[in-house]
Amino acid sequence: MTPVYEYCESRSRFLFYLKADLGNVAQFHCWLKEIKGLNPKARHVLYVFRIGNQEGCSENGEPVKAAHKQLAILSREGASGLGLVAVRYYGGKKLGAANLEHVFLAGFKMAVDIGKELADGRRQWDKEDR
């Protein structure tokens, strides 16, 4: 499984994953467990999901509210069946809460934007293929 977006800041490495076809919360938690298994040495794993009328998020001990803010964005946009995961490998230098939150929010946004581009490309390709 490959992250849709990767970012490095002050030796910390951030991996952002997106899954856009989730049918239920159990599927999300299976996917999250798989990501955690692929990244056993990660310092923190943040997540956001919105599936039907169920939603949830966790900052996993990070001193930010990025997952909660991203959940509010997904709710406002009416997104559903969507899961986002951010994996952080600590690089030995503290980034500060404000900068850390900015990195997570920008990464979540980038992952969603890339996901939309991929979906649009697939839809366009499907139309051209017919």
Secondary structure as GFF3:
##gff-version 3
##sequence-region A 1 130
A	DSSP	beta_strand	5	9	.	.	.	ID=ss1
A	DSSP	beta_strand	12	19	.	.	.	ID=ss2
A	DSSP	alpha_helix	25	38	.	.	.	ID=ss3
A	DSSP	beta_strand	44	51	.	.	.	ID=ss4
A	DSSP	beta_strand	54	58	.	.	.	ID=ss5
A	DSSP	alpha_helix	66	77	.	.	.	ID=ss6
A	DSSP	beta_strand	82	89	.	.	.	ID=ss7
A	DSSP	alpha_helix	97	129	.	.	.	ID=ss8
###
